[in-house]
Amino acid sequence: MFLIVFTASASAQLGGNNTYEFLNLPISARVSALGGNLISVKDNDLNVSLINPSLLSDSMNNNVALSYINYFADINYGYVAYAKHIENIGNFSAGIHYLDYGKFIRSDDAGNTDGTFGANEMSFNLAFAKSIIDTNLTVGVTLKTIYSNLDSYTSWGSAIDLGATYVRPSRGFTAAFVVKNMGRQWKPYTEGNREELPFEIQLGVSKKPKHVPFRFSLVYENVEKWDLTYFDPANPPLTADPLTGEPIKINKGKVWGDKFMRHLVIGGEFIVTKNLFLRVGYNYQRRKELMIPDKKGGAGLSFGFGFRIYKFHFSYGHAVYHIAGPSNNFSISFDLNSFNSKKTRTSVTQ
C-alpha cells in the first residue's frame, strides 16, 4: 500500500531533469567503491546511514564520520556527521552535506570578463532510527533542509527520506527499502519556475555466506520508473540499415535486459581480516550513459579498500565515470568513546 501511494503520485524523472541533483552523489568512499549505492549493509558505519536512515544503530553512539570527494575539474564535495544513541528513544544523527563547484569567469555575450563567481549547494540532515521491538526490523527517517547558491541565484527546499531494514544475522542476510527525496523546492531560482526534486524508490539486499569472507550487495534503483534509457534527439538510434535501407530487427529480449540492468548497482566486499576490506562495484547505468562507444574503457567500474588503524577507520573509493577521468573518495570515521576510555592497570603476583 505504501509503495502504491507514492508511485501513483510521483512524477518520475531521469537524472538532470530535477533540481538539487547533488543529493544523489555517493558520499562515502565505501559506497563509491561498491558502485555508488549501498542501502542494505548494517554494520558500524555511520557513512551509509546518509542514504538509508534505518541503518543507524546503537553501535554508532558518539561516532563521527568525515568524507571528502575530489570530483571533476574544480568540483569538490563532502559530508560530516555525528551520531548519538538515546536510551529508550532511538538513534539520531546530524550532518552537513556540501558541494562546491569552484570558481567561474564572469563574462558577457561579447566575451568581456568581469571578475569571477562561485556556486555551491548544501543539505543539513537530521536522521532518526528505531528498532521495532521483538523483530529484526528497523525503520528510519531523514529530514533535509537544502540550500543552493548559483552566482546571484539562490534556492532552498526540504526533503524527507524514509527507510526500512530487515536483518537476519544468523543467515548473513539483509534487505532494505528506501524512499528518497520526497519534498518541495520552496524558493525557486527564478520566480514562477519551481522544479521537482530527484524523487526515487530503491530496494536492496546483501548476503554474506557463513564461513565465507565475502559480502555481496545488490541495489535496484528507480523502482518507480521502468525505462531509464535516453536517446539524444540530435543523434537518434538507427532504425534502418544505411546501406540496404532495410529495417533493423529489434531483439526484444536484449532490449528488456538492457532496461533491467540499468536499475542495478552491484557490489562485492572481501573481508580479508577484521581490519582490512577490499571492495569492487559495477554500475551498468553509469556505463551506458557515460562511455564512449569507440573507447568504452572502465566506465561504470569502481573499486576501493578500507582499513582500521588504532581508533580510526579509513576508506578509499575510486570510481570510473568517463574516459576523461575518475573520481577519488576519502572517508574517515571514529568513535569518540574510544578517546574517553580509561585504561586500568592490574598487578599480577607470581
N, C-alpha and C positions, 0 to 999 in steps of 0.2 A: 504493500500500500504506500509506504514511504517513497519507494522508487517511482511508482506511477504518478504520484502527485507532483514530484519535482521534474520528471521528464515531460509531463504534459504541459507544464508552464514554462519550461526552459526554451530559450532561443539558442540552439546550438550554433557555434561559430568555429571557424578554423583559426589557427594562430595568426595574428596580425590584423584581425578584424575587431579586436577588443582593446580597451584601454587597460592600463596597469598590467601589461603582459610580463613585467619583471617578476610578478608573483609566481610564475611558473618556472623560473630558473632554478636548477638544482643548487641547493645551498651547501650541504656538507660535502667534504671530499669523498666520504664513503658512498653517498648517494650518487655523486658524479661518476665514480669508478664503476658502479653497478648499473650503468645505463641511463642514469638521470632520474630514476624514480625508485622508491623503496618504502612501501607502506605496511609491510607485513612481517617485520622482524622486531620483536620486542625484547630488547636487552638494555643494558645500562648505557644507552647512547642518546643523550639529550638532543643531538642534532636532528635525528629522524622525526622527532615529535613535531617539527615545524610543518611537515606535510601530512601528518596524521596525529592529531592531538590525543587520541586514545592510546598512543604508545607511551605516554607519560606514566611513570611507575614510582613506587616508594623508594626504589634504589637510587633514584636521581635526586634525592633530597640534598640541597645545598651544592648541586653540581653547576658548573659554569661551562658554556660551550662558545668557542670563537671560530669563525670561518672567514677565509679571505680567498677571493677568486680573481685571478688575473685573466680577464676575458679577452676580447679582441680590441685592437687599436689601443686607445687610452681608457677603455671601459673597465671599471673595477666594481666589484660588489662584495658584500659580506653580511655577516649575521653575528649577533651576540645575544646570548640567552642565559637565564638563571632559573633554576627550578627549586621549588620548596614543597615539602610534604607537610600537611596539617592533619594531625591525628583526628580521626572520626569525621573528617570532612572530605579530603581528597588530595590530589596532586595539582599544583599550579606551576606555571612558568610564565615568565615575561621576557620579551625580546624585541630587538630592533633589526629589521631587515632593510638594508640600504643599497642603492645603486648610483654610481657616479659615472656619467657619460664623458667626462673630461671637458676640455675647453674647445670652443669652436670660433673660427674667424667670422666676425660680423661684416657683411658686405651688402651693397645694394645691387639692383638689377644690372647696373653698368660695371660691376666688379670693384667699385671703390670700397676700401676697407674702413671700418670704424671700430677698432678695438676687438674685443672678444666677448663671448658669453658662455655660460655654463648650463648644465642640465643635470638634474638628479631626482631620484624618487626614493621614498622610504615607506615602510609599514611598521606600525607599532602594534605588537601582538601580545595578547593575554590569553593563555590557554588553561583549561581545567579538564581533568580526567578523574574518573571514579570507577572502581570495580563493582560489578553487580554482585551482591552477597550470594555466596554458595553457588557461584557459576564461574566459568572461565572467560567471561565476557567483560570487557572494559569499554566504556563509552567516553567520548571527549568532545570538547568544543573549543574553537579558537575565535576570538574576536579581533578583527583587524581594523585599525584606523590608518588610512592610506593618504599620503601627500605626494604630489608631483609638481615639480618646478622645471619648466622647459623655457628658458630665457625669460621673457616677460609674461609668459602664460603659466598660470597655476591652476591646480585642480585638487580636490580632495574627495574622498569617498570612504565607505566602510564595507566590510565583508565578514562573512561567517563561514568557518569550516566545521563540518561535523564528521566524526569518525567513530567506528566501532571495530574492536579487535577481539577475536576469539583465539584462545591459545590452548593447545593440548600438549603440555610439556612432556608427558610420557611417550608421545609419538613424534615429538620434534616438529609439530605441525602448527602453523599459524595462518589465519585467514583474516582479511581486513576489508572494510568498506568505508570509502571516504567521499563526501560531497564537498567540493571546493568552491570558494569564491562566490557564495550567494550574497549579493549585495547590490549597492547602488552608487553611482557617481553623483554625489550631492551637488558639487560645484564643477561644472564642465570647464574646459579650457576657454571656450568661446560661448557666449550666451545663446541658449536655444539649441546647442549641439551636444546633448547628453549621450554618452557612449555606454555600451554594455561592458560588464566585467567578464573575465575569462572563466565562466562557469564550467564545471566539469564534474563527472562522476567516475570513480575508479574502484576497481576490485583487485585484490592482491592475495597471493598465497606464498608461503615459504615452507620448505621442508628440509630438515636435517636428519638423514637416516641415522639410526642408532649405530654407534661404534664406527661411523664414517666421518672424517674431519672435513666435511663439505656441506655447505648450505646453499640450496637452490631457491631463487626467488623469481616470481613472475607477476607482473602488473598488467592488467587490462585497462587501458586508459580510454577516456571519452566513451563511456558506456552509452551516453545519451545520443550519440551520433554514429551511424554506421559507416558512411562513406567519408573518409578523410582525404581522398585524393584531390589534387588540384592540377588543372591544366592551364598553362599560360595562353590567354586569348590570342597573343601575338605569335604563338608557336604551337598551334593545336596538334594533337596526335594524328598520324596519317590514317586515313580510312580506306585508301586505295593505293595499290602498287604504282609508284611513279613511272615505271617502265611499261607495264602492261595495261594499267588502268583498271585492273580487276580489283573488286573489293577484298580487303584484308580480313580473313576469317578471325573471329574473336574467340579465344579459348576461355569459356565461361568459368571453368574450374580455376584457371590461372588468375583470372580477374578477381574471383571470390577470395582466393588465397592471399593475393596482394592486399586486398582491403582488410582482411582479418589480421594479417601480420602487422599492419600499420598501427594497430591498437596495443601491441605487445612490447613490453620492456623486459628483457631477460638479464638476470644477474646471477653470478656464482661467487661464493666466498669460501676460500680454502683456509681452514683453521690450522695453521702449521703448528703453533703452540698456543698457550693461553695468552701469550703476549705478542704474537705475530700473526697477521692475516694478509692473505693475497686475494685480490678482487679483480673480476673481469665482468664486462657487461656488453650488451648489444641493443641498440635502439634502431629498429627497422624503419620507422617513420622518419627519423632524423637522416638516415642514409638516403632514403628515396627523395627527400626534399633538397638535400644539400650536396649530393655527389655530382661530379662532372661525368656525363656519360662516357666520354672518351678516356677519362682517367679517374676511375672511381676511388682509388686509394683506400684508406681505412675509415672513411666516413661512417659514423654510426657505432664504431667500436670504442670501448673505453677500458681502462684498467687502473689499478692503484694498489696501495697497501696501507696497512695500519700497524702500529706497534706501540707498546707501553714501555715507558722508561720512568722509573721512580714513581711519581704520583701523577704523571701526565700521560694522556693517550693522544698520539699524533696520527694523522691520516693524510694521505696524498691521493688525489684523483687526477687522471689525465684523460680527457675526452676529445675525440677527433670529430669535429663538426664538418670540416671542409678542407679541401686541398690547400687553402690559404693558411691553415694553421689550427692548432688545438687550443683548448683551454686548460689551465692548471689551477687546481683547487687545493687549499691547505686548511686543515682543521686541527684544533687543539681543544681538548676537554679535560677537566679535572674536578675533583671532589674537594670542596673547601673543608669538609670534616677531617680529611686526612692531615691537614696542616694544624689542626687543633688537638689532635690526639696526643696524649701524654704517654711517653714510654716509661714503663716501670721496670726496675731492676730487681732481680731475685737472686739472693745469695744462696749458694749451694755448699753445704758442708759435707765433705767426704771423710 
